[in-house]
């Protein structure tokens, strides 16, 4: 009998636990440890943030589902890793602290045979002075509670606009190294359309602020794509969309301080500037959770497991941008020091950014961090689960399931406005996620035909269909596994 512990119940953790439970006999334990009581379909948070969906439409409680599916669930947060056990506990374990119920505040040594670290990122709001959801007129859509608070604030401003008040809206990234530009991109387009729906668009100045060097970088160094019968750069497409909607933009911006209705930022020229606003939605930096790891004797071995996020089978050798390669990126998401530990999704430490690193004239690093959310999280979680299943069933440590972001494609359906007849979506597929300049030297490292973009109502229908499909899948309803990651 084997015991597999999954830390986290987001996209990566939930996908891994679901596949493990379906494919392994009940003699094997699957345990999920997460401080969250609900599963949330994060891509739909932006619709909560414009009042088009209620939080209850994008979440469901985990405990009843896991009980039904015979997945052990502990509502607790991981504190430290002990991959060799200790003098009192010979098995490897994670020390977890319960966050609810009668056990709140108590700790447990959660032992395992295999461990999947799918804890995702810490939302590092404190990395930017004054940036905190709901404070200083600045908001977030990173969680459903944040998104609901953002809508309450925005709805209040819409009422003021209807009474004749002009306002300034600022949406984008709130740190020099933020990722998730895609979520902010979706949100700004949805906010713009909502203002049109409420007939107050002329009362608002809307500005995009981002650490991107070009529009449409999205932390992936931009892309060359097929657009209808044309070939277009992603920055040209996003510029066209923003110009059509009257959205201004500020690029190469490292937001470093947020005050009440005022952001301070540094640009690549080294200038320190300010921008006023009445409503802001700024994506924070993502960071690791600051976990510690200890060996059997209690000595600190954190550097064997973590470099911010978890160390996996990537090439972390420092090298200049010109020497970066798709081969640097991991394929199995297995820790090299402890082969029974894996980290799919956002939990793994990337070898470097995907976008070209840039510094301001003052030496400030202003570079988007690499995205690993959504589709890549699901794909990497499934392959980790499949490898563990093989290890259990065949008593082999050979990794048969591999998938690098350097040979993996991704599809992103970005909402550009909610509505069955007037909605819109920006559909972008990219292959591979990490550009391969050796294989595709003439098309900016990606394969045309598999890298394309479209805009229109069909994109909204697809985005909405995916919302319901993935909620169905996450609830593990009949034949849920037929829906791809």
MIROSE-762834 format. One line per field, with one value per residue (C-alpha): x negated, z negated, y negated; residue in three letters. Coordinates in nm, 3 decimals. Each point is the difference from the previous one (the first is absolute). Layout:
BEGIN
u	[X,...]
w	[Z,...]
v	[Y,...]
r	[ALA,...]
//
This chain:
BEGIN
u	[0.000,-0.124,0.097,-0.006,0.032,0.101,-0.066,0.249,0.346,-0.025,-0.009,-0.324,0.070,0.361,-0.085,-0.277,0.220,0.289,-0.209,-0.179,0.328,0.156,-0.296,-0.117,0.182,0.144,-0.278,-0.215,0.063,0.040,-0.016,0.057,-0.134,0.125,0.101,0.279,0.349,0.118,-0.118,0.019,-0.021,-0.244,0.034,0.357,-0.100,-0.006,0.375,0.057,-0.204,0.251,0.313,0.091,-0.048,0.045,-0.275,0.232,-0.002,-0.376,-0.061,0.116,-0.095,-0.278,0.082,0.324,-0.154,-0.317,0.200,0.214,-0.304,-0.192,-0.273,-0.122,0.017,-0.175,0.079,-0.346,-0.300,-0.345,-0.267,-0.318,-0.133,-0.176,-0.088,-0.207,0.232,-0.160,-0.124,0.358,0.166,-0.196,0.229,-0.028,0.264,0.129,0.079,0.346,0.203,0.379,0.180,0.360,0.219,-0.091,-0.352,-0.074,-0.354,-0.115,-0.261,-0.029,-0.285,0.164,-0.208,-0.024,-0.157,0.041,0.048,0.144,-0.066,0.276,0.015,-0.020,-0.118,0.019,0.176,-0.281,0.195,-0.246,-0.270,0.140,0.036,0.366,0.140,0.272,0.341,0.266,-0.243,-0.112,0.278,-0.203,0.148,-0.076,0.180,-0.239,0.264,0.380,0.013,-0.237,0.203,0.327,-0.151,-0.125,0.349,0.157,-0.248,0.043,0.379,-0.012,-0.208,0.239,0.280,-0.215,-0.073,0.372,0.028,-0.259,-0.334,-0.298,-0.240,-0.336,-0.045,-0.341,-0.041,-0.310,-0.297,-0.097,-0.364,-0.310,0.005,0.371,0.146,0.365,0.024,0.270,0.240,-0.050,0.043,0.334,0.111,-0.075,0.195,0.295,0.003,-0.006,0.297,0.195,-0.039,0.142,0.289,0.077,-0.036,-0.276,-0.305,-0.052,-0.035,-0.308,-0.367,-0.131,-0.373,-0.199,-0.322,-0.238,-0.355,0.007,-0.244,0.259,0.376,0.098,-0.319,0.204,-0.321,-0.069,-0.217,0.295,0.066,0.035,0.338,0.242,0.290,0.253,-0.191,-0.264,-0.310,0.002,-0.207,0.184,-0.090,0.164,0.318,0.024,-0.080,0.282,0.240,-0.098,0.017,0.343,0.124,-0.173,-0.229,-0.329,-0.313,-0.317,-0.270,-0.325,0.141,-0.117,0.271,-0.177,0.242,0.376,0.167,0.366,0.080,-0.365,-0.257,-0.374,-0.197,-0.341,-0.039,-0.281,-0.151,-0.049,0.260,0.218,0.357,0.348,0.351,0.324,0.313,0.342,0.003,-0.293,-0.037,-0.367,-0.132,-0.259,-0.328,0.014,-0.250,-0.067,0.155,-0.328,0.007,-0.289,-0.136,-0.195,-0.186,0.031,-0.236,0.188,-0.257,0.132,0.003,0.235,-0.243,0.048,0.371,0.059,-0.130,0.310,0.215,-0.083,-0.309,0.081,-0.178,-0.084,-0.342,-0.054,-0.353,-0.034,-0.053,0.047,0.323,-0.170,-0.072,0.350,0.152,0.327,-0.209,-0.036,0.365,0.116,0.177,0.102,0.023,-0.186,-0.234,-0.354,-0.094,0.317,0.154,0.330,0.074,0.154,0.113,0.233,0.163,-0.110,-0.172,-0.312,-0.291,-0.053,-0.360,0.036,0.259,0.134,0.006,-0.333,-0.129,-0.022,-0.126,0.068,-0.287,0.001,-0.055,0.358,0.102,0.325,0.088,0.325,-0.033,0.089,0.366,0.081,0.370,0.305,-0.068,-0.370,0.097,0.253,-0.226,-0.301,0.217,0.141,-0.340,-0.134,0.297,-0.052,-0.369,0.080,0.264,-0.260,-0.251,0.254,0.137,-0.328,-0.247,-0.210,-0.154,-0.015,0.199,0.211,0.214,-0.178,0.107,-0.214,0.138,-0.255,0.195,0.346,0.268,0.261,0.332,0.122,0.352,-0.009,0.337,0.035,0.352,0.290,0.322,0.168,0.060,-0.243,-0.279,-0.346,-0.304,-0.363,-0.102,-0.376,-0.183,-0.375,-0.238,-0.231,0.051,-0.375,-0.126,-0.236,-0.218,-0.199,0.305,0.194,-0.267,0.205,0.321,-0.127,-0.039,0.354,0.185,0.238,0.333,-0.020,-0.058,0.295,0.248,0.363,0.244,0.377,0.324,-0.090,-0.288,0.243,0.222,-0.306,-0.122,0.343,0.025,-0.342,0.117,0.281,-0.209,-0.281,0.235,0.160,-0.344,-0.112,0.312,-0.107,0.335,0.054,-0.278,-0.168,-0.340,0.099,-0.025,-0.366,-0.213]
w	[0.000,0.089,-0.142,0.230,-0.159,0.216,-0.140,0.142,0.156,0.282,0.366,-0.025,-0.336,0.079,0.343,-0.148,-0.283,0.239,0.238,-0.282,-0.164,0.327,0.110,-0.328,-0.198,-0.337,-0.185,0.086,-0.192,0.171,-0.247,0.083,-0.242,0.071,-0.210,0.248,-0.066,0.357,0.348,0.223,0.377,0.001,0.371,-0.068,-0.282,0.251,0.053,-0.374,0.012,0.237,-0.171,0.276,-0.219,-0.369,-0.197,-0.049,0.378,0.014,-0.315,-0.195,-0.340,0.008,-0.307,0.128,0.339,-0.146,-0.250,0.281,0.213,-0.294,0.002,-0.348,-0.052,-0.266,-0.018,-0.102,0.130,0.053,-0.228,0.058,0.200,-0.153,0.294,-0.220,-0.301,-0.338,-0.301,-0.118,0.340,0.247,0.295,0.204,-0.094,0.033,-0.316,0.046,-0.217,-0.007,0.080,-0.098,-0.241,-0.336,0.124,0.101,-0.093,-0.061,0.217,0.154,0.161,0.325,0.119,0.362,0.249,0.281,-0.034,0.254,-0.088,0.180,-0.242,0.283,-0.073,-0.294,0.111,-0.101,-0.047,-0.265,0.269,0.111,-0.270,-0.059,0.236,-0.181,0.135,-0.091,-0.131,0.165,0.260,0.141,0.056,0.125,0.187,-0.113,-0.225,0.008,-0.319,0.150,0.321,-0.188,-0.190,0.328,0.148,-0.305,0.038,0.375,-0.024,-0.239,0.247,0.285,-0.205,-0.048,0.372,0.073,-0.225,0.206,-0.168,0.225,-0.126,0.079,0.015,-0.014,0.067,0.045,-0.202,-0.344,-0.011,0.221,0.026,-0.002,0.220,0.095,0.243,0.173,-0.294,-0.012,0.379,-0.027,-0.285,0.169,0.310,-0.207,-0.209,0.317,0.144,-0.326,0.004,0.352,-0.112,-0.278,0.250,-0.199,0.212,0.085,-0.372,-0.050,0.095,0.013,-0.015,0.023,-0.204,0.040,-0.049,0.360,0.251,0.276,-0.017,0.030,-0.158,-0.261,-0.161,0.309,0.193,0.228,0.309,0.375,0.090,0.279,-0.009,0.265,0.327,-0.144,-0.216,-0.300,-0.311,-0.330,-0.088,0.323,-0.082,-0.357,0.116,0.253,-0.271,-0.242,0.265,0.110,-0.361,-0.089,-0.261,-0.076,-0.102,-0.204,0.062,-0.164,-0.332,-0.339,-0.246,-0.336,-0.221,-0.022,-0.189,-0.015,0.367,0.102,0.132,0.012,0.268,0.162,0.374,0.205,0.055,-0.377,-0.042,-0.313,0.086,-0.148,0.125,-0.170,0.005,-0.157,0.045,0.057,0.049,-0.025,0.016,-0.276,0.033,-0.058,-0.236,-0.173,-0.341,-0.187,-0.099,-0.195,0.036,-0.248,0.013,-0.249,-0.248,0.020,0.210,0.247,0.357,0.151,0.287,0.112,0.050,0.062,0.178,-0.074,0.174,-0.001,0.181,0.272,0.300,0.163,0.089,-0.252,0.113,0.023,0.362,0.218,0.194,0.328,-0.137,-0.130,0.149,-0.008,-0.142,-0.320,-0.084,-0.205,0.144,-0.302,-0.282,-0.230,-0.270,0.075,-0.367,-0.102,0.297,-0.181,-0.007,0.296,0.065,0.296,0.095,-0.157,-0.286,0.202,0.026,0.362,0.120,0.119,0.146,0.351,0.092,0.066,-0.330,-0.014,-0.263,-0.046,0.019,-0.380,0.008,-0.090,0.160,0.189,0.157,-0.005,-0.182,0.204,-0.007,-0.113,-0.075,0.158,0.272,-0.085,-0.365,0.096,0.253,-0.232,-0.291,0.207,0.122,-0.358,-0.112,0.286,-0.085,-0.364,0.105,0.218,-0.285,-0.230,0.245,0.161,-0.284,0.240,-0.040,0.375,0.111,0.304,0.003,0.092,0.103,0.020,0.051,0.282,0.193,-0.142,0.155,-0.184,0.088,-0.172,0.047,-0.142,-0.068,0.165,-0.122,-0.141,0.197,0.207,0.292,-0.066,-0.181,0.143,-0.054,0.108,0.083,0.008,0.039,-0.019,0.078,-0.175,-0.314,-0.038,0.344,0.179,0.215,0.140,0.130,0.109,0.071,0.247,-0.203,-0.337,-0.140,0.060,0.265,0.215,0.045,-0.358,-0.122,0.097,-0.126,0.069,-0.146,-0.015,-0.154,0.058,-0.243,-0.272,0.061,-0.020,-0.320,-0.156,0.117,-0.153,-0.329,-0.028,0.142,-0.250,-0.295,0.108,0.030,-0.339,-0.163,0.144,0.159,0.237,0.260,-0.124,0.108,0.367,-0.025,0.075,-0.229]
v	[0.000,-0.350,-0.336,-0.301,-0.343,-0.297,-0.347,-0.247,0.029,-0.249,0.099,0.203,0.164,0.086,0.141,0.217,0.131,0.071,0.209,0.182,0.100,0.113,0.214,0.150,0.267,-0.100,0.182,-0.303,-0.323,-0.336,-0.288,-0.368,-0.260,-0.352,-0.302,-0.076,0.134,-0.064,0.081,-0.308,-0.018,-0.291,-0.098,-0.116,-0.236,-0.285,0.044,-0.019,-0.320,-0.164,0.132,0.246,0.308,0.063,0.177,0.299,0.055,0.056,0.205,0.302,0.149,0.258,0.210,0.163,0.082,0.148,0.205,0.139,0.082,0.152,-0.263,-0.086,-0.376,-0.202,-0.368,-0.105,-0.190,0.145,-0.148,0.199,0.294,0.300,0.228,0.235,0.004,-0.063,0.193,0.059,0.052,0.217,-0.071,-0.323,-0.252,-0.354,-0.191,-0.152,-0.236,0.025,-0.324,0.082,0.195,0.148,0.077,-0.359,-0.098,0.356,0.168,0.345,0.189,0.105,0.295,0.105,0.236,-0.255,-0.374,-0.243,-0.363,-0.189,-0.293,-0.252,-0.354,-0.230,-0.319,-0.231,-0.323,-0.114,0.005,-0.337,-0.264,-0.086,0.266,0.192,0.108,-0.255,-0.262,-0.323,0.048,0.291,0.345,0.351,0.279,0.274,0.161,-0.003,-0.208,-0.257,-0.007,-0.050,-0.293,-0.148,0.013,-0.169,-0.287,-0.022,0.011,-0.295,-0.199,0.083,-0.156,-0.312,-0.015,0.012,-0.303,-0.186,0.076,0.075,0.266,0.157,0.377,0.168,0.374,0.214,0.124,-0.124,0.108,-0.004,0.381,0.080,0.270,0.071,-0.291,0.206,-0.032,-0.376,-0.017,0.183,-0.220,-0.332,0.103,0.118,-0.317,-0.209,0.187,-0.020,-0.377,0.001,0.219,-0.246,-0.289,-0.173,0.084,-0.367,-0.078,0.218,-0.019,0.357,0.073,0.322,0.009,0.292,0.122,0.129,-0.148,0.043,0.036,0.365,0.130,0.194,0.123,0.213,-0.249,-0.071,0.205,-0.006,0.144,0.075,-0.244,0.091,-0.005,-0.232,0.039,-0.230,-0.059,0.030,-0.359,-0.118,0.192,-0.133,-0.353,0.027,0.119,-0.277,-0.273,0.122,-0.025,-0.324,0.155,-0.176,0.190,-0.037,0.264,0.102,-0.115,0.127,-0.100,-0.034,-0.191,-0.044,-0.281,-0.102,-0.053,-0.037,0.250,-0.063,0.181,0.008,0.045,0.151,-0.344,-0.020,-0.274,0.007,-0.092,-0.007,0.077,-0.096,0.217,0.047,0.378,0.234,0.374,0.095,0.357,0.059,0.183,0.376,0.158,0.328,0.060,-0.011,0.367,0.147,0.354,0.210,0.331,0.286,-0.168,-0.329,-0.186,-0.256,0.140,-0.258,-0.062,0.363,-0.053,-0.368,-0.306,-0.204,0.261,0.373,0.129,0.253,0.155,-0.333,-0.138,-0.279,-0.079,-0.380,-0.098,-0.307,-0.049,0.094,0.348,0.074,0.310,0.192,0.285,-0.204,0.066,0.301,0.304,0.209,-0.261,0.239,-0.125,0.124,0.054,0.184,0.189,0.061,-0.375,-0.187,-0.357,-0.068,-0.329,-0.325,0.184,0.087,-0.242,-0.109,-0.003,-0.360,-0.235,0.055,-0.368,-0.166,-0.144,-0.378,-0.241,-0.368,-0.245,0.019,0.376,0.100,0.329,-0.068,0.335,0.202,0.331,0.311,0.109,0.355,-0.037,0.162,0.255,0.059,0.061,0.264,0.174,0.017,0.121,0.285,0.117,-0.007,0.208,0.246,0.041,0.071,0.253,0.176,-0.003,0.163,0.255,0.103,-0.062,-0.205,-0.344,-0.059,-0.304,0.093,-0.315,-0.320,-0.345,-0.311,-0.348,-0.002,0.265,-0.067,-0.216,-0.203,-0.154,-0.314,-0.130,-0.351,-0.154,-0.338,-0.071,0.202,0.049,0.271,-0.235,-0.285,0.179,0.055,0.213,-0.012,0.356,0.062,0.328,0.023,0.285,0.042,-0.209,-0.050,-0.107,0.236,-0.223,0.292,0.184,-0.310,-0.262,-0.205,-0.028,-0.122,0.351,0.122,0.198,-0.201,0.174,0.124,-0.354,-0.216,-0.255,-0.088,-0.252,0.022,0.119,0.366,-0.045,-0.108,0.303,0.227,-0.166,0.043,0.362,0.071,-0.149,0.254,0.285,-0.045,-0.044,0.331,0.157,-0.130,0.147,0.338,0.063,0.297,0.034,-0.320,0.135,-0.023,-0.380,-0.084,-0.210]
r	[UNK,UNK,UNK,UNK,UNK,UNK,UNK,UNK,UNK,UNK,UNK,UNK,UNK,UNK,UNK,UNK,UNK,UNK,UNK,UNK,UNK,UNK,UNK,UNK,UNK,UNK,UNK,UNK,UNK,UNK,UNK,UNK,UNK,UNK,UNK,UNK,UNK,UNK,UNK,UNK,UNK,UNK,UNK,UNK,UNK,UNK,UNK,UNK,UNK,UNK,UNK,UNK,UNK,UNK,UNK,UNK,UNK,UNK,UNK,UNK,UNK,UNK,UNK,UNK,UNK,UNK,UNK,UNK,UNK,UNK,UNK,UNK,UNK,UNK,UNK,UNK,UNK,UNK,UNK,UNK,UNK,UNK,UNK,UNK,UNK,UNK,UNK,UNK,UNK,UNK,UNK,UNK,UNK,UNK,UNK,UNK,UNK,UNK,UNK,UNK,UNK,UNK,UNK,UNK,UNK,UNK,UNK,UNK,UNK,UNK,UNK,UNK,UNK,UNK,UNK,UNK,UNK,UNK,UNK,UNK,UNK,UNK,UNK,UNK,UNK,UNK,UNK,UNK,UNK,UNK,UNK,UNK,UNK,UNK,UNK,UNK,UNK,UNK,UNK,UNK,UNK,UNK,UNK,UNK,UNK,UNK,UNK,UNK,UNK,UNK,UNK,UNK,UNK,UNK,UNK,UNK,UNK,UNK,UNK,UNK,UNK,UNK,UNK,UNK,UNK,UNK,UNK,UNK,UNK,UNK,UNK,UNK,UNK,UNK,UNK,UNK,UNK,UNK,UNK,UNK,UNK,UNK,UNK,UNK,UNK,UNK,UNK,UNK,UNK,UNK,UNK,UNK,UNK,UNK,UNK,UNK,UNK,UNK,UNK,UNK,UNK,UNK,UNK,UNK,UNK,UNK,UNK,UNK,UNK,UNK,UNK,UNK,UNK,UNK,UNK,UNK,UNK,UNK,UNK,UNK,UNK,UNK,UNK,UNK,UNK,UNK,UNK,UNK,UNK,UNK,UNK,UNK,UNK,UNK,UNK,UNK,UNK,UNK,UNK,UNK,UNK,UNK,UNK,UNK,UNK,UNK,UNK,UNK,UNK,UNK,UNK,UNK,UNK,UNK,UNK,UNK,UNK,UNK,UNK,UNK,UNK,UNK,UNK,UNK,UNK,UNK,UNK,UNK,UNK,UNK,UNK,UNK,UNK,UNK,UNK,UNK,UNK,UNK,UNK,UNK,UNK,UNK,UNK,UNK,UNK,UNK,UNK,UNK,UNK,UNK,UNK,UNK,UNK,UNK,UNK,UNK,UNK,UNK,UNK,UNK,UNK,UNK,UNK,UNK,UNK,UNK,UNK,UNK,UNK,UNK,UNK,UNK,UNK,UNK,UNK,UNK,UNK,UNK,UNK,UNK,UNK,UNK,UNK,UNK,UNK,UNK,UNK,UNK,UNK,UNK,UNK,UNK,UNK,UNK,UNK,UNK,UNK,UNK,UNK,UNK,UNK,UNK,UNK,UNK,UNK,UNK,UNK,UNK,UNK,UNK,UNK,UNK,UNK,UNK,UNK,UNK,UNK,UNK,UNK,UNK,UNK,UNK,UNK,UNK,UNK,UNK,UNK,UNK,UNK,UNK,UNK,UNK,UNK,UNK,UNK,UNK,UNK,UNK,UNK,UNK,UNK,UNK,UNK,UNK,UNK,UNK,UNK,UNK,UNK,UNK,UNK,UNK,UNK,UNK,UNK,UNK,UNK,UNK,UNK,UNK,UNK,UNK,UNK,UNK,UNK,UNK,UNK,UNK,UNK,UNK,UNK,UNK,UNK,UNK,UNK,UNK,UNK,UNK,UNK,UNK,UNK,UNK,UNK,UNK,UNK,UNK,UNK,UNK,UNK,UNK,UNK,UNK,UNK,UNK,UNK,UNK,UNK,UNK,UNK,UNK,UNK,UNK,UNK,UNK,UNK,UNK,UNK,UNK,UNK,UNK,UNK,UNK,UNK,UNK,UNK,UNK,UNK,UNK,UNK,UNK,UNK,UNK,UNK,UNK,UNK,UNK,UNK,UNK,UNK,UNK,UNK,UNK,UNK,UNK,UNK,UNK,UNK,UNK,UNK,UNK,UNK,UNK,UNK,UNK,UNK]
//
